[in-house]
Every structure is written in structure tokens, then in C-alpha cells.
């Protein structure tokens, strides 16, 4: 590890998380020992059979966390593929019934761009706009539904603000109108209880690398009572009922299973600990001049704190936070150079949206990390505000 990494406080867990050593050890076993290297589709010999056992156990561990059946899971390369497969696959499969989709303007780009593709194919998409805190209401959703609506896609917890939607209420509306509900749970899995039965979820997207598991693996839950099949994105081979063909990455799937098993065992205590750290961070920076909280003050993830700073230039703020690994928004959009579309949809000005910082905490975050983050953030703001004040005095003089 370089000195820069040692000295940098990592608070970008919403982008990705360190792999838990227990997960790493599980994956290494699959790579080094005979149980995991076989092709699980090779059912004619013991190596394939042993690999299939590993896959089955991972499915059990993952399904247990969301109150599903192991047979209702489709393995993917991550939440982005799961979102694409859910939105495009369900819309195409249900096209004979209707071609109207409802989603939210603050969704992840994996959902929004899938919906844009559907619009190019002749589907109609209604984009709900949240209130100033980031929430949408079940009433507004119900008003947007039409006789030809087949699918609603709503993120459980927003990846930038951490705002948590009432999925149970949304699921109830969708079920009453016989409309499928897709939920992106990439950020909420393991931080909030997810129960696909109680919350009436029909399709659920999530991954491993936001949960101290490996990158490159995710899953899509399909409610077998409501939708047994969707149109595939890939073709070739009959694996996973043809919904997502291809040889399964046994070591990655085993890692995801172990990661979510750990979450099931430790989620309640870990969420409480991380919530206390998030509150400690807000207490340390919330009173600084110009700092405002983005998103709902209470209905939000334990792990995300998104703030903006009035009167500060966004790029300068990023550069001033040397020694602190944070984000100005979604990692998927960090190269665009545009203000966050999520924050602008909440009514923030371009200046506030550009001068925003997303702190995201996780399993290996400590009180010392938080105290150092408060120190670095306070120092950066004082420096930038002093520069701004000096420049203003010079212009006025």
C-alpha cells in the first residue's frame, strides 16, 4: 500500500467497498480447491457437481437475506446488468399487455437509460419527480398509472442522497393495479431490511461490491408467482433457464453468497454503528458556514451523508479535500463534469449541486476516520471561504 493510500480516509463506500477478508477467503477456496473450479453446468462428473453445490449454497444465502426462494435468483455481472435485464426484459415480455412504464427522475442511469431505449422502441415512460426531500408518494404513483402500465421501477435508497422510498406502500399500489414493481436495491441491501414478499416486490436488482463482496457479480430476483420469465439480453446456452446464459463465475458467486450471509448475521448491529458515525460526522460539519444537508433528514440510509456548500466553487472544493476519499455524486457520473441530476431534481441550484459532497461510510469506517474527515473538511472550507472573501474584497476595492 502506498503512503497516499495509508494517509487517505476512505469514505466512498457508496461507490464500492473493500472486500471483507472472510469473503476473500471463501473466493480463494473456490479458485484453489477442486470444489470450485469446475463448470457447474457440467453435470456428468464430480467437479461440475461440486461447483453446482457451491452455487446452490450461495443462492440459499442470498435468497435468505431477501426472503426469497433460491430458484428465483438470476446471477448477473452486477446491478447495472440486473437493472437492464429487469427493465428491458420485463417491458418486452409484457409488451402485448401494454407499453407504458413509470419510473423516477432520480433513478440510477442504468434504469433511466434503459427507459430511454424503450422510448426509442415506441414505449411511453412517465418520469415522476420527487419532492424537495427526494421522496415520492404512493398517491402520486397511483395517479401516474394507466390501463396499459406494465412496469414501475423505483430505487429503494438513492445512491447519491441516501433517501429511502417507502417500497412497501409503492408495492401495495402496484399490486392493487396488477403492475410489476422493479426495485434497485444496490445501496440498501444489507443496510435496510429487504423482504420481497412483505414489500410486494416483483423484480429486485442488487450486487456484491456495495456489500463488502467482489466486483463483477450481482443478482436479479424474479417473483415466480408474478413473472416466471423475462426476455433475455444475451443469447447462447441454456444456463439459468435461458434468461441469462453463460458459464457461471463460481468464485464470484460464492463471494456474493458469503458477503450477503455476513450481512444477514451482522446487519442490525452494523447499521446502528454506522448510523452513529454518520450522525457524528453531521454534528461535526453541519454547523459550518454555508453547509446544507441534501435529501430527507430522517428517511435515509445510515451510511450516506450528502451536503452542499453555499458560495464555494465545486471543483475547488474537491481539490481542497486532499486526504479524504469522497465523491461529488454517483461514481458512474463522476466523469461527466455536469452537476448532479439527482440534486438538481430536488431543486438545488447548479452552484449547490456542483459544490456537493457525498460521504458514505461502511464496515471498516472508524471514529478516528470520522474525526479526521471533520478536521479535513473544516480546514478546506475555511481555506476556500477565506479565498472567496479575499477575492470579493479585492474586486470591491
N, C-alpha and C positions, 0 to 999 in steps of 0.2 A: 504494500500500500504506500502511495506517495505521501509526502508531507502535506500536500494540499488537501488530500482526502482525509487525512487524520485530523486536520485543523478545521474542516468544514462540517458544520452541523447539518445533518440531513433531515429536512422537514418537507419532503416532496413525496410522501407515501401514496398520495392520490395518483401520481404518475406511475410509480412502480414501487415495490417493496423488496427489501433484502430477503433472500431465501432463508427460511428457518433451517438451522443445522439438522433438525430431525427430518425435514423434508429432503434435504440434500442426501442424507444417509440412505433414505429409502430409495431415492433415484439411483444412487451408486450401486446399490444391491442389484437393481434390475440391469444395470449395464455390465456388471462384473460376474454375476452368477447366472446359472442356467435357467432360473425361474423366470427371468425377464427378457432374455434376448430373442426368444422365438417369435414367430408371427402368430398372433392369436387367432388368425383365420385358418391356420394350418391344423385342422382337427384330426389328422391321421397319425400324429405322433406326439410323444410326451412333451417335447419342447413347446409346441404350439398350445397344447392343453395347459401347461403350466403358465404360459403367458396369458392365456384366457382367464385363468384363475386370478391373476394379478389385476386384470381389467375389471373383472366382476367385483372384487373386493373394493376397488376404487369407486365403482358405481354405487355400491352399497353405502360407502362413507359419504359420498357427495349427496346421494338421494336422501339419506337420513337427515342431513342438515336442513333440507328444504321441505321435508315431509312428502316426498315423492316416492315412486317405485323406481328401482334401478333400471328397469326396462323402458322408462320414459325419458331417458337421457340420450342425447346425441353428442358425441365428442367432436369438438371443433379445434381450430387453431387459436381461438381467443374470443373475447366478447365482440370484437368488430365483425368477425365472420358469423358469430351467433346472431347478432343483430340483423345482418344482411339476410341470413338464411331465414330468420323468423319473419321479417317484414316482407321481403320479396317472395319467399316460399309460401307463406300463408295467403298473401294477396293473390298470387297466381292460382293457388289451389282453390280459392273461394271466388274466383272471378266470375263464374257463371251465376253466382248468387248476387253479387254486387261489386262495384268498383269504386267505393268510397272509403277512404282511410282517415282517421283522426289521430293527430299527434300534437306535440307541444313545441313551440319555437325554441325552447331551451334544451331540447334533447341533444344527445351526442351526435356528432356528424355522421356516424355510422348509420343512425336511423334517419336523419334528415336527408342525407344524400341517397339513401335507398328510396325514400319517399319521392325525391326529385326524379329518380329514374322511373318510378311508377307513373309520375305525371307525364313523362315523355311517352309512355306507353298508352296514355289515354285514361288513366285513373284520375280521380279527383281527390285532393288531400286538403283537409281543413286543419289549420295550424292554430291551436289555442294559445293565447297569450296569458301568462301568469300575472298575478297582482304584483305590487311593488316589493313584496317579500319573497316572491318566487313560487308561490303556491297557486295551484288551480283548484277549482271547486268541482265536486261531483255534479252540482247543479249545472254549471257551465258545460261540463262534458255531456250531460244528458241532452242539453239544448242543441248540441252540435251533431248529435246522432241523426241519421236518416234511415229510411227503409232499406237503402242499398249499402249501408255501412257494414263492412265485414270485419274490420280490424281497428283496434285502438292501441297505440304504443305510447307508454308513459314511463319515464325513468323513475325508479324508486327514490334514489338520492342523487342530486345533481353533482356532477364531477367537479364543478368549479366552486359553487357556493355551499354544497353540502345540504341544501334544503331537501327535506324529506316529504314526499307526497303521501297522502292517505290512500294507499293502494287498496286497502280493504273496502273503502267507500267507492272507489273507482271500479273495483272488481264487481261490486254489487250492482252498479249501474249497468255495466257491460253484460253481466249475466241476465239481468232483467230484460235486456233488449236482444239477447241471443247474439251478441257481438264478441268476437275473440279479443282477449286482452293480452298484449305482449308487454313485458316489463324488463327493462335493462337494469340488472342488479349488480353491475360490475363493482360499484362503490359500496353498496350496502351489505353485500354478502359477508357474513361473519361479524358485522358491526351492529346490525339490527336483525331481529328475528324475521325470517322469511318462511312463510307457510303457504305453499301454493294451493292448498285446499281451503284453509280458512280465509285467505285473501282472494280466492277465486281467480287465480292466475292461470292462463291457458298456455302461454309460452314465456319462458324465463331465460334471459341471457346472462352469463357470468363467466369469469375466468379465474386463473390461479395466481397470476403475478400481482394482483392487488391484494392478495391474501397470504403473503409470505411463501408463495409457491413459485414454480418455474414460469418463465415466459413461453409463449407459443402453444398454450393449451387452454381450452375453455370448454364450455358445455352449453347445450340448449335443451331445456326441459320442454316436453310436449305432453300436454294433458291427454292421455289416451282415451278418456271418455268424451272429449270435446273435439279433438283433432288428431286423428291417428297418423296422418301423413301430410307433408307439405312438398311443394315442388323443389327438387334439389337445385343447387347452384353448380355442382360438379357431377360429372358422369364417368362411369367406368368402374366395374367391380360392384359387388353386391353387399359390401360391408355396411353395417348399420342400416339395414333394410333399404339400402339404396338412397337414403336421404342425404348421407354424407359419405360417399365411398372413398376408399383409400386405406392403405395399411395403417393401423393404429400405432401411435408413438407410445409404446408401453411405459417407458421410464417417465415420460412427461405426465401421462395419465396417472401413473402411480403417485407421482409427486403431488398432483392436484388432489387426489384422494386423501393423501396424508395431510396436506395443508388444511383441507376442509374438515377432516376428522379432528385435528387440533383445535380448529375454530369452534367446533361443537362443544368440545370439552372446556374451553377457556373463554368463550365469548363474553359471558356476563361479567366476569371479574375484569377482563381486559378492557371492555367498553367503559366500565366505571373508572378505571385507572387513567385511560386516555382522556376521558371527559374532564377529569380533574386537571390534567396537564393543559388541555385546551383552555379551560377557564383561567388557569394561572397565566397563560400567555395573554389572554384578553385583558386581564386585570393589569398586566404589566405594560401593555401598549394602548389600551383603549382610551386612556386619558390624555394621550399625547395630542398636541395641537393638530387639527385637520384630519385625524383618523376617524373613519366611519366604518361601521360593520355592514357588510353586504349580505342580503338574504334574511330569512326569518330568524329572530333572536333565540327562539326556543326549538322550533320544529326543524332540527338539523342534525347532521351526523356528529358523533362525539369527536371525530378525527379531523374535521376541516374547519378552518377559520379563514374567511376571506374578508380583507379590508381594503379600503381605498384611502388615499391621502390627498386632501384638497391642496391646490396650489403648488404641487410638485410635478415635475415632468417625469413621465413613466419610465423612459429608458434610463434616465439619470438615477432613478430610484433603484432599478435593477442593478446597475453598475455599483451603486454605493453599498449594496448589501454583500460585500465581499466576506467570505467565510460562512455564508448562510445559503444552503441549497433549498431554494423555494421556487415557486412558479408564479407567473402572472396570469395563469389560467390553465386550460387543458393542455397537456403536453402535445396532443395531436394538432393543436392550432398555434403552437409557440413560434413557428417559422413564418406565419402569415404576415406578421407586422401590423395586423389590424386590431383595433380594440375588441375586447371580448364581446361576442354577440349575445352571450348569456347575460352579462351585466348590463349591456345596453337595452336588452329587452325588459329589464327591471326598472328602466327609466333613468339610468345613470348617464351623465354627460360623457362625451368622448374623453375629456380630461380625466375624470374619475375612473372610467373604465380602463384607460391606459395606465393610470397610476394605482393599479390594484395588485395586491399580493395574496396568493393562496398559500397559507401554511397548512400542511397536512401531516398528521402525526401517526405513529403506529407502534408496533410491538416493541421495538428497541429504542424508542424515544425515552429519555430520562429527564428528571427535574433539572439536572445540570444543562442539558441541551436547551430546555425552555428558558432558563435564566440567561444563557449565553445569547439566545435568539433575541430576547428582550433588550439586552445590552447592545447588540449589534444594530438592531432596528432603531433604537432610540438614538444611537450615535449617528446613524445615517440620516435620519430625519433632521436632527439638529444641524448637521452639516449642510444639507440641501436647503433648509429653510433660511439658514444664515446667508448662503449664496444668493437666494432669491431676494432676501431683504436688502442685501448689499447692491444687487443689480438694480433694484427698484429705486433705491436712494440715489444711485448714480444717474439714472435716467431722469428722475425728478429734479436733481440738482442741476 
